[in-house]
């Protein structure tokens, strides 16, 4: 089945957000913030006190101008300077204390959210990962969480601090001279209207930019992982062109953000500055007429200038808040995705006898009238698998053969519940796998895929991933011997050698043998192998098959096979054609009685020559 990856323009998470509330979205962070709420509230209180101390400075200046300066009292001037110094030091110390209070707990909040996201991703169904681009997920776990930490550390606190500071400052100015205070307040209405318009427009652009960061991350990741293909086909120019196009798109969006921020900053800075200028002229006239003391005018203007930073910062604080709301929204789009259910809805367990045991006919691995359609497939499309009835008896190995696209890999993915059956059910020794906890099921069933995946870990760690934590050297050596993976001992550090990202430092056959070793290391009761020997040469394949026979004698196995040599490992063969089981029998029986099977085997024999 062909799947498409999410992009910024058509991703599975894109819904209408025109009525999104940034506050309601950000409130979803409360469960993560609650454990550190005492330190955050304390930090906010400290910041408010520090900010309000700055508003005391104009009052000291008023006292100095109307008192010691007017009276030509040097001692009073020095005393006022000392007061100003102490206020400045106290303000700096309080802001330093605020930063100390928030640094460690917010780093913990970010780490906790990242751990929860990773844990949740491991529990999401394969269908989710088929739809989502890895770059989109990476950007949510890195860039978005960094934005949230920055928001909690700075904008969240200073939206409150600046609001309180502006309110207290306005009250102080009105108390000093209410007419000048009203002049300063004239820009308040147009500034608030501008902020409302800005918030709505910036939210849309911020979302687009963060989605485009995810798209760009995807391009980089795919280019790094596919570097051999890019170099092999000389496609570095086309990849560079694709990267430039994505970068140019993101650049345009970021410039749009910058223009919006410049527009609101122009309004927020210009209107209050004009108001301060008007207040200065009016105040100077009042001082000249004797209606206002010089100290009061100095204190008033000093207070107005002290409020410049809280007012000027409104624009970028709102911008950071919108980006944080978007990051929160993107984070919870993943966290809200439904995890794999412990049991499948609509399934019923097989009938058991009065003693609670199943009959012999239900032992082993059995498919009961199983049909399957991918969850995101159109409802009117035909199912990939239709009415599969298949019984693999205990200790039996069955080869699954079919043309490309017949549904073999999909059928094997149903056994460990990488996908859920659409109808029917699958039983292991008479127990419906939908009724088994997933951890239990995956302890019973081991898998090896045609395209092996190795992790950036040692050979031993990759292989022992297929068994319990108590497994050690004996189990490792046995598994390597079965998979004919003794090459691991010749690596620079033996089985302790790091295989590198995706195991690309190894050949395809080596990766496939390590994946096979991982499947058999835990001596599973049920073994599902999806063409595990396709990358091996005929001599190595023969050696692996000889070693596998002993393993298969101890387990119940379903093996997707293309080569006759792999088919001969199995006791019986099932032919899958058009999503249905067309025939079941031994290799030689099907060669004699089924033309499609004979044609498939003839084709593979010709290809192997």
N, C-alpha and C positions, 0 to 999 in steps of 0.2 A: 504493500500500500504506500502511495506517495503522500508525504506530509509536507506542509508548508510551515515555515518559521514565522514567528511574530515579528513585525516591524513597527516602527513608530506610527505608520499610517494605517496599517490593518493588523492589529494585534488582538489576541483573544480577550484582552482585558479592556479594550476600548469601549466605553459606554458613554452615554450622554451625561456630562458633568456640569451642565450649564447652571444647575441649581445647587452646586456643591457648596457647603459651608466649610470654610477653612477652620473655624473654631471647632465645629463638630468633628471634623476629621482629626484635628490635633488632639482632641480629648481622648482618642483611642490610644494615645501613648500613656495614659494615666496608669494602667497596670504595671508598666515598666518603671515609671517615675515614682510610684507610691513608696517603694522601699527606701528611697533616698529623699523623700519629701521634706523631712526635718531640715536637712542641710540646705536644700534648695530654698525653702521658705526663709531660713536664717540668712542665707546669702542675699535674697531679695530684700529683706529688712535692712541688712547692713548697707546694701547699695542705696536704698532710699535715704537712710540717715546720712550717708556720705554725700549724696546729691543735694540734700537739703542744707548740709553744712556750707555748700558753695553759695547758697542764697543768703547766708549770714554775712558773707563778706561785704556785699553792698551796704548793709546796715552799719558795719564797722566804718566803712568809708564815709557814710553820712555823718556819723559821730565825729570822725576826724576832721572833715571839712567844716562842719558847723561849729566844732569845738576847738581843738588844739590848733588847727590851721588858721581859723578866723581869729583866735586869741593870740597867735604867734607863740605857742607853747611847745618848744622842742621836746620836752619830756613827754608830753601827751602824744606827739607824733611818733616818737620811738615806741611808746606803749602800744599805740594802734598798730604799728608795723609788727610788733611781737604778736599781737592778737592774730593778724593776718597770717603770719608764719605758722603759728600753732594750728590755725584752721586748715591751712594747706597741707601740713604734715598729717593731721588727723584724717583729712579726706583721702590722701594717698594711702595711708595705712588701712583704712576701711575698704577701699577698692581692692587692695592687695589681699585682704582677708576674704573678700567675696570670691576672688579667683581661686584661692586655696580651697575654699569650701566646696566649689563646684567641680574642680578638675578631676579628682579621683572618682567620685560617685558617677559622674557622667561618662567617664571612660568605661566604668562597669556596666552602665545602662547600654551603651553601644555594643559592648562585648556580649551582653546577655541577649540582646535582640539579634545579633549576628548568629549566635549559637542556636537560638530558637528557629531562625530562618533555615539554617543548614539542616537541623534535625527534621524540620517539617518537609524540606525538599526530599529527604531520604524516604519519607513516608507517602509521598505523592505517587499516584499511579503512573505507569509508563506512558499512558495516553497524554498526561499533562506535559511530560518532558518531550514528547513527540511534537507538541504544538508550540512550545515556547523556545525561542532562541536562547542559547546559553548566555550570550552577551547581555540580554535583558535581565537575566537572573543575577549575573555577576554584578551588574551596575546597581541592582537593588541591595546587594549584600556589601557593597563597598561605598560608592559615591553617595547613594541615598542615605545610608546610615551615618556617614560623615556629616552630611547636611543636617541631619536630625540632632546629632551631638552639638554641632555649632549653634543650632537654634536654641536648644535647651541651655547652653552655656551663656549665650549673649542676648539675642533678640527677645526671648521669652521674659528674661528678667528686666531688660531695659524698656520694653513696652510699658511695663508697670512703673518702673522707676521714672521714666520720662513723663508719663502721664501725671504722676504725683508731683514731680518737680514743676511741671507747667502749671498745674492747679495751684500749688503753693506760691509760685512766683507771681501768677496773675493776682492772687489775693493780696500779696505784699504790695504790688504796684498800685492796685485799686485803693489800698489803705493809705498809700503815700499821696496819690493825687488821682482821683477817680476820672477826671477828664482826660488826662494823659493815658490812663488805663484803658478807657474806651477806644482811644485812637489805636492803641496796640492791638485791641481785640477785633478791629474791623476786618482783617484778613482771615479770621477764623472760619467763616462760612465758606468762602471760595476754596480754602485749603481743604476743608473736610469733604466738599463735593469732589474735588480733584482726587483725593485719596480713595473715595468709593469707586470712581471710574477706573483709576489706576489698578486697584485691587482686582477687579473683574478681568481686565485685559491682561494683566501680568500673569494671572493664574493660568490662562490658556497657553500663553507663550512658554511659561516655565514648565508646564507639563510636556509640551512639544519638545523642548530642549532636552529634558531628562530622558525621554523616550529615544531621542536621537543619539544621546550618549550610549544608550544600550545597543543601538544598531551599530554604532562605530566600534564598540567593544566586540561585538560579534564578528565584524569584518577582520579585526586584528587577530582575534582568537583563531578563526578559521584559517587565516593566512599562515599563522605560525604552525598550527597542526598540519596543514596541508602543504607545507613548504616543499616537500619532495615532488608533489604533483605540479606545483607552480613552476619549479625549476625544470622538472622533466619535460613539461610542455611549453616552456618559455613564455609563461603567462604573467611574468612579473609586471609587465607594463599595464596589462588590463587590470590586474589586482591593484596596482598603484593608482590607476585611473578611478576604480571603484572607491578606493579609500579617499581620494581627493574629492570626489563627488559627495561622499558622506560628510567629509570634513567641511566642505563648502556649504552644505545644507545646514550643518550645525552652526557654522560661523554666521550664516544669515540669521538664524534664530537668536543667537546670542547678541547680535547687533540690534535685533528688534527689541530684545530685553533692555539693552543699553539705551536705546532711544526712548523707551517708555520711562526708564529710570531718570534719564536726563530731563524729560518733560516735567515729571512731577517735582524733581529737584529744582528746576527753574521756577516753578510756581511757589514752592515751599520756601525757597531762599529769597526770591525777589519781593514777594508781597510783605513778609515781615520786615525786610530791610527798609522798604519804603515807609512802612508804618513807624519804624524806629526813627527814620529821618524826619518824618512829620512830627513825631513826639519831641524830638530834639529842638526843632524850630519853635514849636509851640511852648515848650518848657523854657527855652532861652528868653522868649518874649515875657513869660510870666516872671522869671527871675529879674529881668530888667525893670518890670513894673512893680517889683516888690511883693508880688502875690505868691512867690515860691522861693524857698531858700535854695542856695547853691548846693548845699549838702543833699537836700531832698532830690534835686535834679540829677546829681551824680549817682545817688543810690538807685533812683528810678532807672536811669540808663544802664547802670551796671547790672541791675536785675534783668533788664530786657536783653542785654548782651549775654548774660549767663544762661538765658533760655534759648539762645541761638542754637546751641548744640542739640538740646532735646527736640527742638522743632525741626532743625535741618535733618536730623537722623530718622525722622518719620518715614521718609521715602525708602531708604534701604532696609530699615527694620521691617516694613511691610513687605518688601521684596523678599527678604530672607524668610519671613513667615510664610509667604505663599510657596516658596520653594520647599520649605519644610512640610507644608500641608500636602504638596504634590508628592514628596518623598514618602510621607506617611501613607498616602493613598496607594502608591506603587508597592510599598512594603506589604500592606495588608491585602492587596490583590492576590499576592502569592499565599499569604498566611490564611486567607479565607478559602483557598482552594481545598476541596474535599479530599481528605486523606483516603488511602485504601481502607475499605471497611473490613473488619475482622471476619465477617461472614457476608456472603452475597445475598442480596434481597431476592425473594421469590424462589429460593431453593428448598428442597426437602431432602432430608436424609434418607438413605435407602432403608428398606424394611429389614429388620433383624429378627432373628429367632427369639424364642422365649428366654433362652439363656444369654441373649445379648451378643451372640456371635453370628457372623455371616456365613452363608454357604460357600462351598468351594467355588461355585460359579462366579462369586463376587470377589474372590481373592485376586491379588495382583493389581494392575492398573487397568481401569475400564472406563470407556467413554460411553455414556448413555444418551443417545439421541441428541448429541451436542450440535448446536448451531452457534455461529458467531458473526457479528457485524461490528466494525470499529465504531466507537461511540460518536465520533464526529463525521461519520459517513452519512450521506443523504438517506432519508428514511425510505425512499423508494428504490434505493440501490440493492442489488442482490447480496445476500450474505457471503462472506468469504468462505465459511464452512457451513455445510448443510447436513443435518441429521447424521452425524458421525456416530456410528456404533462400532466399537473396537474393543477387544479384550486381549490384554497381554497377561498371560498367566504367571503366577509366582515363579521367579527364577528364569523366566523366558526372556529372550531378546527378540525384539521385532524391529525390522528395518522399515522405514517409511520412505517410499519412492514416489516420485511424481515429476511432471514437467515444471519448468520455472513458472512461478506464479500460481501454482496449484493450491497453496496454503500450507505447505509443510512446516515452515518456520512458525507461522501463526498457531498451528496446532500444538507444537511443542511448547510455545509460550503460555498456553492455557494450563499446563500441568502445575508449574510453580505459581500460578495465578499472577503472572505479569499482566495478563488481561483476564477479565471475567467473562465467562460464557454468557451468551445472549439468552440461550434456552438450553434445557437439558442439564446434566451434571456429570461430573467426573469423580470416580471413587478410587481410593487407595485401600486395598484390603477391605473393601466394603464400606469405608467411611467416606462420606462426601467431603471433598477438599474444601468446599465452601463453609463447612461446619468446623473445620480445623483452624486454630490460630495460625496466622501466617508464619510466625517464627517456628512453630512445630512443623508445619508443612515443609518449610524450606530446610529444616534439618533432615527430613525424610528424603527429599528430592534434591539431587545435585544436577547442575546443568553445565554444559560447555557449548559455546556458540561458534559458528563458523568464523565470525569476525571477533577474535579474542581481544579482550580489554585487559591491559595490565596497568598497574598504578605506579606512581613514582615512589617505589619502595624496593626492598631487596627481593631477590628471587625467592628466598624462603618465606618472607612475609606474603608475597603474592600467592604462593602455593598454599600455605597454611591458612589463608583466608577461607578455604573451603571446608574447614573443620573447626572443632571446638578449641577453646583457648588452651586446653591441656595437652594438645598434640605437640610432638617434638620431633627430634631428629629421626627416629625410626620411621615414623609415618611419612616424613618428608622424603627420605631415601626410597621408601617403597613406591611412593607416587611418582617420583622422578624416574624410577626404573620402569614402571608400567608405561609411562609416556615416552620412554626412550629419550629422556631429557638429561642424560648424563653430561651433556655439554656444559651444564651449569657449573660443574666442578672445575672446568677449565677456564672459567671467567676470572678476571683479575683477583677478585676476593671470594671466589667460590660462590656458594649460595647466599653469601652476604653481600654480593654485588648489587648495587642500585641499578635497576633496569632503565631508569629515565622515564620521562613523560610518555605515556601511551606505549611504553616498551619499544619505542622506535629504534633504540640502539640494537635490537635483536632482529633477526630475519623473520619473515612471516611464518615459516615452519617452526622456528624456535618459540615464537609467541604462542602458536597453536598448541605445541606440546606442553608448555607451561600451563596453559588454560586447561588442557586435558588432565594434567597432574592435579590441578586444583579441584577438578570435578571428582576425581577418584580418591583423593587423600583421606576423606572422612568415611570411607567404606559405606556409601549411602545405600539405603534399601531400594531406592528407585533412582535410575540414572537416565537423564535426557541429554542426548548428544545431537547437536545440529551440525551434521557434516563436519566432524571435528578433525578430519585428516585431509582436507582438501588441499592444503598448502604443502603437503609432504611429498617427497619423491617416492618412487615405487619401492625402493629398498627400505627406506625408513618406515614407510607405511606398513610394509610386511612385518617388520620387527615390532612396531606398535601393536598391530593386530594380533600377533602371537601373544604378546604380554596381556593384551586386553581380554583375551579369551578366559583367562583365569579370573579376572575381575567380573566379567559378565556372568560367569557361572555362579557368582554369589549374590547377584542382584537382579532386579527386574528392570529391563532397559528398553527405551524407545530411541532408535537411532535414525536420524535423517541421513540418507545415503544416496550418492550419485554413482559411485564406482562399483562395479560387480564385486571387487575384492572386499569392500566394506559391507556390501549386502550379505556376503557369505559369512560374516561374523554372526549374523542373526539366525535364530531358529526358524522364524517365519518372516514373510514380507507382506506389507499392506501397500497397495497401490492407491494413491490419492489423485483423483482426476476431477477437475472442475469443482473443487471444494467438497467432494464426496469420496467415500471409500468405494472404489470400483471393484477391487478384488483382494482377497487375502489367501495366502498359501505359501509354500516353500518357494525358493528361488527357481528350482527346476520345474515345479508344477506350473508356475506362472509363465515361465518361458515357453512351455508347451501349449498352454491353454489361453493366454491373453496376448493379443497382438500388440496392444499399446505398450505393455511391459516389455515384450521382446524388442520392440522398436527402441524404447528408452535404453535398454541394456546394450543393444547393438550400437547405438550412438555413442555411449560412454566408452565402450570397448574400442571403437574406432578413434575416439579422441585421445585415449591413453596410448595408442600406438605411436 
